[in-house]
Amino acid sequence: MARTTDTLFTLADEQGGVFTAAEATAAGVSPQHLVMLARRGVLETSVRGIYRLRNYPSNQEDVQLWEAVLWPSVQRSPESWGVLSHLSALRLNYAPFEYVPPFVEITVSRDVRLRRKRPAWLRVHVADLSDRDIADIRGLPVTTIRRTLVDCIAAGVERRLLLPVLDAAAEEAGVLTPEDVAQLREAEITRSRS
């Protein structure tokens, strides 16, 4: 039992205390053992196929973000993880962003087929992202600030939420190129006229 718990802790340590049943099986822990640990209260599950170590020190927001990222990959490999995007990514990319979205948003690749019921707190977008569109924030895969702003503009996110972020990113060295800023401002102006 201690060896199993150590294995699960090592697995979950990189993901905010959260892991999938498939990851646990690949690490040598049987699905029956996971069910037993959940019944004993060692593990919690809020989304089918995703477990959290009950005593792992993490905050609830990080747990939910990890659950969102792992949700598409419950039966698959990490290549099918979701990437935090849109307003969720805006919140992670830009610290002063005080708006708390009512749901977590992820983007999955077009080749990921999701046949599971989506949790009510999760919004899923479909797009192919390149490696340069993805950043690592607190160990989580998140769209870059440029890709996030492009996605938010295309999705019709309110100007009052986007413009302060765009202005701040334009002022911060190395975040966006002047060309990026010009393209994003033009896209926002074009969208607001429609």
TORKOL-4160 file (C-alpha; in steps of 0.2 Angstrom, whole numbers, padded with zeros to 4 digits, m for minus):
194
<pt num="1" X="0000" Y="0000" Z="0000"/>
<pt num="2" X="0014" Y="0012" Z="0004"/>
<pt num="3" X="0023" Y="0008" Z="m0012"/>
<pt num="4" X="0007" Y="0012" Z="m0022"/>
<pt num="5" X="0004" Y="0028" Z="m0013"/>
<pt num="6" X="0022" Y="0033" Z="m0016"/>
<pt num="7" X="0020" Y="0029" Z="m0035"/>
<pt num="8" X="0004" Y="0039" Z="m0036"/>
<pt num="9" X="0012" Y="0054" Z="m0026"/>
<pt num="10" X="0027" Y="0054" Z="m0038"/>
<pt num="11" X="0015" Y="0053" Z="m0053"/>
<pt num="12" X="0003" Y="0067" Z="m0046"/>
<pt num="13" X="0017" Y="0078" Z="m0040"/>
<pt num="14" X="0020" Y="0086" Z="m0057"/>
<pt num="15" X="0002" Y="0089" Z="m0060"/>
<pt num="16" X="m0005" Y="0097" Z="m0045"/>
<pt num="17" X="m0010" Y="0081" Z="m0036"/>
<pt num="18" X="m0020" Y="0076" Z="m0051"/>
<pt num="19" X="m0018" Y="0061" Z="m0063"/>
<pt num="20" X="m0028" Y="0050" Z="m0074"/>
<pt num="21" X="m0033" Y="0032" Z="m0072"/>
<pt num="22" X="m0023" Y="0028" Z="m0088"/>
<pt num="23" X="m0007" Y="0036" Z="m0080"/>
<pt num="24" X="m0009" Y="0026" Z="m0064"/>
<pt num="25" X="m0011" Y="0010" Z="m0074"/>
<pt num="26" X="0005" Y="0014" Z="m0084"/>
<pt num="27" X="0014" Y="0017" Z="m0068"/>
<pt num="28" X="0009" Y="m0001" Z="m0062"/>
<pt num="29" X="m0007" Y="0003" Z="m0051"/>
<pt num="30" X="m0022" Y="m0007" Z="m0056"/>
<pt num="31" X="m0039" Y="0001" Z="m0059"/>
<pt num="32" X="m0046" Y="m0010" Z="m0045"/>
<pt num="33" X="m0033" Y="m0003" Z="m0033"/>
<pt num="34" X="m0038" Y="0015" Z="m0038"/>
<pt num="35" X="m0056" Y="0011" Z="m0034"/>
<pt num="36" X="m0051" Y="0004" Z="m0017"/>
<pt num="37" X="m0041" Y="0019" Z="m0013"/>
<pt num="38" X="m0055" Y="0030" Z="m0018"/>
<pt num="39" X="m0067" Y="0021" Z="m0006"/>
<pt num="40" X="m0054" Y="0022" Z="0008"/>
<pt num="41" X="m0053" Y="0041" Z="0005"/>
<pt num="42" X="m0035" Y="0042" Z="m0001"/>
<pt num="43" X="m0041" Y="0047" Z="m0018"/>
<pt num="44" X="m0055" Y="0059" Z="m0024"/>
<pt num="45" X="m0063" Y="0059" Z="m0041"/>
<pt num="46" X="m0073" Y="0074" Z="m0047"/>
<pt num="47" X="m0072" Y="0069" Z="m0066"/>
<pt num="48" X="m0073" Y="0051" Z="m0072"/>
<pt num="49" X="m0056" Y="0044" Z="m0074"/>
<pt num="50" X="m0047" Y="0058" Z="m0066"/>
<pt num="51" X="m0041" Y="0056" Z="m0048"/>
<pt num="52" X="m0033" Y="0068" Z="m0035"/>
<pt num="53" X="m0023" Y="0063" Z="m0020"/>
<pt num="54" X="m0034" Y="0069" Z="m0005"/>
<pt num="55" X="m0020" Y="0075" Z="0006"/>
<pt num="56" X="m0009" Y="0083" Z="m0008"/>
<pt num="57" X="m0006" Y="0101" Z="m0004"/>
<pt num="58" X="m0014" Y="0111" Z="m0018"/>
<pt num="59" X="m0027" Y="0125" Z="m0021"/>
<pt num="60" X="m0043" Y="0121" Z="m0028"/>
<pt num="61" X="m0041" Y="0132" Z="m0044"/>
<pt num="62" X="m0025" Y="0122" Z="m0049"/>
<pt num="63" X="m0034" Y="0106" Z="m0046"/>
<pt num="64" X="m0048" Y="0111" Z="m0058"/>
<pt num="65" X="m0036" Y="0117" Z="m0071"/>
<pt num="66" X="m0026" Y="0101" Z="m0070"/>
<pt num="67" X="m0043" Y="0091" Z="m0071"/>
<pt num="68" X="m0047" Y="0102" Z="m0087"/>
<pt num="69" X="m0030" Y="0098" Z="m0095"/>
<pt num="70" X="m0031" Y="0080" Z="m0092"/>
<pt num="71" X="m0050" Y="0077" Z="m0096"/>
<pt num="72" X="m0047" Y="0074" Z="m0115"/>
<pt num="73" X="m0033" Y="0061" Z="m0111"/>
<pt num="74" X="m0042" Y="0050" Z="m0099"/>
<pt num="75" X="m0040" Y="0035" Z="m0111"/>
<pt num="76" X="m0026" Y="0042" Z="m0121"/>
<pt num="77" X="m0008" Y="0048" Z="m0120"/>
<pt num="78" X="m0002" Y="0065" Z="m0114"/>
<pt num="79" X="m0001" Y="0071" Z="m0132"/>
<pt num="80" X="m0020" Y="0072" Z="m0131"/>
<pt num="81" X="m0020" Y="0084" Z="m0116"/>
<pt num="82" X="m0030" Y="0100" Z="m0117"/>
<pt num="83" X="m0021" Y="0116" Z="m0117"/>
<pt num="84" X="m0028" Y="0130" Z="m0106"/>
<pt num="85" X="m0034" Y="0144" Z="m0118"/>
<pt num="86" X="m0046" Y="0159" Z="m0120"/>
<pt num="87" X="m0051" Y="0167" Z="m0104"/>
<pt num="88" X="m0043" Y="0154" Z="m0093"/>
<pt num="89" X="m0026" Y="0157" Z="m0102"/>
<pt num="90" X="m0029" Y="0176" Z="m0101"/>
<pt num="91" X="m0030" Y="0174" Z="m0082"/>
<pt num="92" X="m0014" Y="0164" Z="m0081"/>
<pt num="93" X="m0004" Y="0174" Z="m0094"/>
<pt num="94" X="m0008" Y="0191" Z="m0086"/>
<pt num="95" X="m0007" Y="0192" Z="m0068"/>
<pt num="96" X="m0017" Y="0208" Z="m0065"/>
<pt num="97" X="m0032" Y="0201" Z="m0075"/>
<pt num="98" X="m0045" Y="0200" Z="m0061"/>
<pt num="99" X="m0059" Y="0193" Z="m0070"/>
<pt num="100" X="m0063" Y="0175" Z="m0065"/>
<pt num="101" X="m0071" Y="0166" Z="m0079"/>
<pt num="102" X="m0086" Y="0155" Z="m0074"/>
<pt num="103" X="m0079" Y="0140" Z="m0083"/>
<pt num="104" X="m0062" Y="0133" Z="m0088"/>
<pt num="105" X="m0058" Y="0134" Z="m0106"/>
<pt num="106" X="m0046" Y="0122" Z="m0115"/>
<pt num="107" X="m0042" Y="0119" Z="m0134"/>
<pt num="108" X="m0039" Y="0101" Z="m0140"/>
<pt num="109" X="m0032" Y="0096" Z="m0157"/>
<pt num="110" X="m0044" Y="0092" Z="m0171"/>
<pt num="111" X="m0039" Y="0074" Z="m0171"/>
<pt num="112" X="m0044" Y="0071" Z="m0153"/>
<pt num="113" X="m0062" Y="0063" Z="m0153"/>
<pt num="114" X="m0071" Y="0066" Z="m0137"/>
<pt num="115" X="m0085" Y="0054" Z="m0134"/>
<pt num="116" X="m0087" Y="0058" Z="m0115"/>
<pt num="117" X="m0099" Y="0069" Z="m0107"/>
<pt num="118" X="m0091" Y="0086" Z="m0104"/>
<pt num="119" X="m0092" Y="0093" Z="m0086"/>
<pt num="120" X="m0103" Y="0108" Z="m0084"/>
<pt num="121" X="m0088" Y="0119" Z="m0079"/>
<pt num="122" X="m0078" Y="0115" Z="m0094"/>
<pt num="123" X="m0078" Y="0123" Z="m0111"/>
<pt num="124" X="m0069" Y="0114" Z="m0125"/>
<pt num="125" X="m0062" Y="0123" Z="m0141"/>
<pt num="126" X="m0055" Y="0113" Z="m0156"/>
<pt num="127" X="m0040" Y="0120" Z="m0165"/>
<pt num="128" X="m0023" Y="0114" Z="m0170"/>
<pt num="129" X="m0010" Y="0122" Z="m0160"/>
<pt num="130" X="0009" Y="0123" Z="m0164"/>
<pt num="131" X="0023" Y="0121" Z="m0151"/>
<pt num="132" X="0025" Y="0140" Z="m0152"/>
<pt num="133" X="0007" Y="0143" Z="m0147"/>
<pt num="134" X="0010" Y="0134" Z="m0131"/>
<pt num="135" X="0018" Y="0140" Z="m0115"/>
<pt num="136" X="0021" Y="0132" Z="m0098"/>
<pt num="137" X="0014" Y="0141" Z="m0083"/>
<pt num="138" X="0015" Y="0133" Z="m0066"/>
<pt num="139" X="0018" Y="0116" Z="m0076"/>
<pt num="140" X="0002" Y="0118" Z="m0085"/>
<pt num="141" X="0001" Y="0119" Z="m0104"/>
<pt num="142" X="m0007" Y="0136" Z="m0108"/>
<pt num="143" X="m0008" Y="0146" Z="m0125"/>
<pt num="144" X="0004" Y="0160" Z="m0126"/>
<pt num="145" X="m0002" Y="0178" Z="m0124"/>
<pt num="146" X="m0002" Y="0181" Z="m0142"/>
<pt num="147" X="m0012" Y="0165" Z="m0146"/>
<pt num="148" X="m0023" Y="0169" Z="m0132"/>
<pt num="149" X="m0027" Y="0186" Z="m0138"/>
<pt num="150" X="m0030" Y="0180" Z="m0155"/>
<pt num="151" X="m0042" Y="0167" Z="m0149"/>
<pt num="152" X="m0051" Y="0179" Z="m0137"/>
<pt num="153" X="m0054" Y="0192" Z="m0151"/>
<pt num="154" X="m0060" Y="0178" Z="m0163"/>
<pt num="155" X="m0072" Y="0172" Z="m0149"/>
<pt num="156" X="m0079" Y="0189" Z="m0146"/>
<pt num="157" X="m0073" Y="0192" Z="m0128"/>
<pt num="158" X="m0077" Y="0209" Z="m0122"/>
<pt num="159" X="m0066" Y="0224" Z="m0126"/>
<pt num="160" X="m0065" Y="0229" Z="m0108"/>
<pt num="161" X="m0057" Y="0213" Z="m0104"/>
<pt num="162" X="m0045" Y="0212" Z="m0119"/>
<pt num="163" X="m0038" Y="0230" Z="m0121"/>
<pt num="164" X="m0030" Y="0232" Z="m0104"/>
<pt num="165" X="m0021" Y="0215" Z="m0107"/>
<pt num="166" X="m0016" Y="0220" Z="m0125"/>
<pt num="167" X="m0009" Y="0237" Z="m0119"/>
<pt num="168" X="0001" Y="0229" Z="m0105"/>
<pt num="169" X="0008" Y="0216" Z="m0117"/>
<pt num="170" X="0013" Y="0229" Z="m0129"/>
<pt num="171" X="0022" Y="0239" Z="m0116"/>
<pt num="172" X="0031" Y="0224" Z="m0109"/>
<pt num="173" X="0048" Y="0220" Z="m0118"/>
<pt num="174" X="0048" Y="0203" Z="m0127"/>
<pt num="175" X="0030" Y="0198" Z="m0124"/>
<pt num="176" X="0024" Y="0204" Z="m0141"/>
<pt num="177" X="0032" Y="0211" Z="m0157"/>
<pt num="178" X="0026" Y="0228" Z="m0163"/>
<pt num="179" X="0019" Y="0218" Z="m0178"/>
<pt num="180" X="0009" Y="0207" Z="m0166"/>
<pt num="181" X="0002" Y="0222" Z="m0157"/>
<pt num="182" X="m0003" Y="0230" Z="m0174"/>
<pt num="183" X="m0011" Y="0214" Z="m0180"/>
<pt num="184" X="m0020" Y="0211" Z="m0164"/>
<pt num="185" X="m0026" Y="0230" Z="m0163"/>
<pt num="186" X="m0032" Y="0229" Z="m0181"/>
<pt num="187" X="m0041" Y="0212" Z="m0178"/>
<pt num="188" X="m0050" Y="0220" Z="m0162"/>
<pt num="189" X="m0055" Y="0236" Z="m0172"/>
<pt num="190" X="m0062" Y="0225" Z="m0186"/>
<pt num="191" X="m0071" Y="0214" Z="m0174"/>
<pt num="192" X="m0079" Y="0229" Z="m0165"/>
<pt num="193" X="m0085" Y="0237" Z="m0181"/>
<pt num="194" X="m0095" Y="0221" Z="m0186"/>
